[in-house]
Amino acid sequence: MGLEERRAIKAAQDGWLPQKQAEIQDLCGADVSFSIDWPSFDGDLQGINWLEFNGPQQVCIALRTVGADLGRAAFGSLKKVVVRNVREAEQKDLSFSDGVLTLTCAYAKSPSGRFSGGEIAEFLTRSLGLAERRELQAAVAGWLPQQQAELNQLCGGDVPYDIDWASFFGDSQGLNWLEYNGPQQVCNAFRTIATDDLGREALRDVKKVLVRNVPEVEQKQLSFSEGVLTLTCAFAKSPGGRFAYGEIAECLLKGL
């Protein structure tokens, strides 16, 4: 590596690099490390000079954007940020594997050779499953307590929803459509049965409502056994992937 590149690297290491490392850790937590593949900048003084704004600065913009609503909790699986240099814009790449976010850019060819903060934020949102986590947070803090209270009122007791949240990983659409295509259909089904004292008394045999998500319509299932109503649906593919309240009511009536 030439003298000018070594001087530029030393200036970065003594100047802006510690600040960017501190900013990344402030946004993500002290356990998240930051590493630059300096040998990849050999012979590319322009790339080193343009690195701060086109690399770490864009990463910080992305992290700030992603963590705006979930904070540090958004980065639970992020362990390290690695920055590498390439010579051509067509070689740039973003990857996330085993907790490592790798930013490979042609920094000397920026802006076309770099990824913007918005592009990195969008990539992280997908890679970290943040869209699903936001939907889950909205459900737990918003509509789920209301749906639970309505179900308990219809049954005259505590009939908990047991939602297999893990089955929704990677399916933000399924989470987004869950309320109407799951609990809302269940409540409507219970309401059609609880039209008189006999119906309300029969519903006391229901102990729990288990909700699972599957990827394909052909995998959906509906069952009622030993007091457990199990609703397995492809919620993202509703209405074909769900069970309507009439079907749920029919299933319950056969088992009550």
N, C-alpha and C positions, 0 to 999 in steps of 0.2 A: 504494500500500500504506500502511495506517495506521501511526501511531506505535507502537502497542502490538505490532503484528506485526513491525515493524522491530526493536524492542527484543528481542522473543522470538528472532528470527533471530540477532541479534548475540550474545545469551546462548548460543545453540546453537553458533555459530561459535567463540566464545571458550571454551566449556565442553566439552560432551560430544562435539561433532563431530570434533575432532582425535583424540580417543581412539578413536572408532569407526573412523575412517579407518585409524589405525595397527593396530587389531585386525584389520580386513579384510585389510590388506596382510600382516600377520603370518601369517594363516591361508592366504592365497592366493598371496602373492608381491608384491614391490614394484611389479610392472608393472600390477597390477590397481588401477584408479582408482575413486573413489567420488564421485558427483555428485548433488546435490539440486536439483530444479527449484523454486527458491524462488518465482518468480512464480506457480506453480500454487497457492501457499498464500495468495495475496492475499485479504484479508477473512476468513481462517479462523484466528483466534488459537488456538482449541481444537485444530485440527489440528496446528499448530506445537508446542504444548505437549505433545501426546501423541505426537509423531513419534518421539522417541528410542526408546521402548520398543516401539512398534508398527511401526516401520520398520527402522532399522539394527540394533536389538537382535535382532529376529527373523531378519534376514539373517545375523547372526553366529552365531546358534544353528544355522541351517541349514548354514552353511559348516563349522562345527565337527562337525556330524553327518555330513555328506557326506565330509569329509576324515579321518574317524576311522581308516579302514583304509588309504587310499591316500595320505594326506597332500597336500602341495601338487601332486603329480602329477595329482590328480583335477581340478585347475582349469586344465589346460593351454590350453584354448580360451576361458577366461573372461578378458576384457580390462577390463570396466567394469561397475559396478553403478550404475544410475540409479533415483532415487526421485522419484515424482510424486504429486501430490495431486489427488483429485477430490471432489466434494461428496456423492455418493450411493454407498451400499454396492454397489448393482447395477452400478456402473461400474468396480469394481475389476478388475484384470487383471494377469496374470503373463506375461511374454514373454522369449524368448531368441533373439537374432538377431545374426549377425556378431560374436559374442563379447560382446554386451551383454545383461546381465540387467536388465530393467526391472520395477520394482515400483510399480504404480499402485494406490493405496488411498485410501479415504475415511477418513483418520486420525481425524477428529473423531467418526466413527461406529463406532469400534472398541468391542468386538472383531469385530463382524460386518463392519466395513468394512476389516479388515486381513487379511493372510495370516499364519498362524502359522509358526513355524520349521519345524515338521514338514511343512506343505504346501509351503513353499519348498524344503525338502530333497528331497521327493519329485519336485517339478518339475525341479530341477537334476539329479537322478539320471537322469531320462528324457532331458533335453535334452543332457546331456554324455556320454551313452552309458556311464554308470558301471556299470550292471548288467552290461553285456557285458564291460567291462574287469575287473570283479571275477571273473567267470567265467573269463576268459582267464588272469588271474593265477593262479587256483586250478588251472587245467589245466596251465599251464607249470611251476608249482612242485610240483604234486601228481601227478595220474594219468598225464600224458603221458610222463615219463621211465620209468615202470614199463611202460607199454604199448610204448614204444620198445625197452626191454631185452628184453621178451618176444618181440617181432617179430624182433629181431636173433638171438636164440637159436634161433628156429624156422628162420631162413634160413641160419644158420651164417655170418653176416657182417653188415655194416652196410647196412641198408635203411631209410633215413630216412623219417619221416613229414614231408611238406611240406603243412602246413595253411594254407589261404588264410584267414587270420584276418579280413581285410577283408570277406570275403563274409558274415561273421557280424554285421556292424555293424547294430545295431537289432534283433537277434534273440537275446536272452539265453536264451530257451527252447531255441533250437537249440544254443547253447553248453553249456547245462546237460545236454542229452541227447546231446551229441556222443560222449562216451567210450563208452557202451554201444552206440550205434547206428552208430558209425564204427569206431574202432580195435579195439574188442572183437569186432565181427563180422569184421574183417579177420584178427585173430589166430586166431579160431575156424576161419576158412576155411583159413588156412595150416596149422593143426594137422591138419585132415582130410586135407590133401595130404601132410604130412610124416610119414606112418605107416611109411615104409620108406626105405631108402637112395636108391632111385630118385626118390622124391618129394622128399626133402631136397635131392638134387642138382639136380632141376628148379627148385626155388625159388631157386637161386643166380642164375637168369636175371632175377630181379626186382631192379631197381635203386632203385626209389623208389615210395612210396605217396603220391599226391596227393589231398588231401581238399578239396572245395569245398562250400559251402552255397548253396542256392537257396530261394526263398520258396514254390514250389508243387510238389506231388507230381508233376505232369505234366512237370516239368523235370528230374527225376532221370535220371542216366545212369551207366553202368558200362562201363569199357573197359580193355583191357590191350594196350599197344603199345610196342615198342622198350624193353621192360623197365620201363615205367611203368604202374602200376595206378592208374587215376583213378576216384575215387569221388565222384560229384556227387549230393548228397541234399538233401531238404528235412527236415533233422534235427528241426525243431520239429514236424513233422507225422508223425513215426514212430508206429506201425510202417509205415504206408503210404508214408511219405516216405523210407524207408531201403531198403537191400539186405540181406537176411539172409545169414548166412555161407555157406549152401548155394549161393546165387546167385553170390556172389563166388568161391567155389571153382570153380564151373562155368565162369565167365568166365576164370579163371586157367588151368584145364586145357586150354581151347581154344587158348590162346596159348603154353603152355610146350612 
